[in-house]
Amino acid sequence: MNRLRLSISILAMTGLFTASSYAAEPTTQCKIGEQVHFSCHIGEKILSICESDQKLQYRFGLPGQLDIKLPSSFAQQNSISWGKQLSPRGEVEYYRFSNQGTDYIIYSGIRSEAAKSGVIVANGVDQSARLGCNKFTSFSDDFSPLGKLKEEASNQTDTLSF
């Protein structure tokens, strides 16, 4: 009789554990086997930079429903660049994903003692949107862009105030 109760208790706990694990909120748009280079919530949507075989991809949208994926394949890395802005007020690192005249600039850094991260959507030098992460997020140290992506001159983003 005690064995039966123990078995039922174990099954019940396993069932509850399994059900609760499915209810967990997704934290990234990256797939199993990909490295998460950056991921944050912006409202209900998730912004992620995923890495596979030393190549990056920007993804944005609701969990399981992408609005944007750039570049469309990991093979197209020529539309991605990165840089850092240094000033007496702080430092900001960013990645720029370009698509048909629109730039998606994912940034993370500290300016004037405030930590900020998010995405700026720009057409040329005009910002059409600035979306901040719900909480500060920094880039993973697992990926080094040196020698893999175009590095921007530090003055190239002067018109985009991070």
Residue pairs with C-beta under 8 A, 6 or more apart in sequence:
25 63
26 46
26 63
26 64
27 39
27 41
27 46
28 36
28 39
28 46
28 48
28 50
29 39
29 46
29 47
29 48
29 50
29 59
29 60
29 61
29 63
29 66
30 36
30 39
30 48
30 50
30 59
31 50
33 52
34 50
34 51
34 52
35 50
35 51
35 52
35 140
35 142
35 143
36 48
36 49
36 50
36 51
36 140
37 48
37 49
37 50
37 51
37 56
37 139
37 140
37 142
37 143
38 47
38 48
38 49
38 95
38 106
38 108
38 117
38 137
38 138
38 139
38 140
39 46
39 47
39 48
39 49
39 137
40 46
40 47
40 117
40 118
40 133
40 134
40 135
40 137
41 47
41 133
41 134
41 135
42 60
42 118
42 119
42 131
42 132
42 133
42 134
43 131
43 134
44 62
45 60
45 61
45 62
45 67
46 59
46 60
46 61
46 62
46 63
47 58
47 59
47 60
47 106
47 118
47 119
47 131
47 133
48 58
48 59
48 60
49 56
49 57
49 58
49 59
49 95
49 106
49 139
50 56
50 57
50 59
51 57
51 140
51 142
51 143
52 74
53 74
54 143
54 148
55 74
55 75
55 77
55 148
56 74
56 77
56 80
56 95
56 143
56 149
57 69
57 70
57 71
57 74
58 68
58 69
58 70
58 95
58 97
58 104
58 106
59 66
59 68
59 69
60 66
60 67
60 68
60 104
60 119
61 67
61 68
68 104
70 79
70 97
70 99
70 104
71 77
71 79
71 80
71 97
71 99
77 148
77 149
78 150
79 97
79 98
79 99
80 95
80 96
80 97
80 98
80 149
80 150
81 95
81 96
81 98
81 149
81 150
81 151
81 152
82 93
82 94
82 95
82 96
82 145
82 149
82 150
82 151
82 152
83 93
83 94
83 96
83 151
83 152
83 153
83 154
83 156
83 157
84 91
84 92
84 93
84 94
84 154
85 91
85 92
85 94
85 109
85 154
85 157
85 162
86 154
87 111
89 111
89 112
90 109
90 110
90 111
90 112
90 113
91 109
91 110
92 107
92 108
92 109
92 110
92 111
92 116
92 162
93 107
93 108
93 109
93 139
94 105
94 106
94 107
94 108
94 109
94 157
94 162
95 105
95 106
95 139
95 145
95 149
96 103
96 104
96 105
96 152
97 103
97 104
97 105
97 106
98 104
101 123
101 124
102 121
102 122
102 123
102 128
103 120
103 121
103 122
103 123
104 119
104 120
104 121
105 119
105 120
105 121
105 122
105 157
105 160
106 117
106 118
106 119
107 116
107 117
107 118
107 119
107 120
107 162
108 116
108 117
108 136
108 137
108 138
108 139
109 115
109 116
109 117
109 162
110 116
111 162
115 136
116 132
116 136
116 162
117 132
117 133
117 136
117 137
117 138
118 130
118 131
118 132
118 133
119 129
119 130
119 131
120 127
120 129
120 130
120 131
120 160
120 162
121 127
121 128
121 129
121 130
121 131
122 128
122 160
125 159
125 160
127 160
145 151
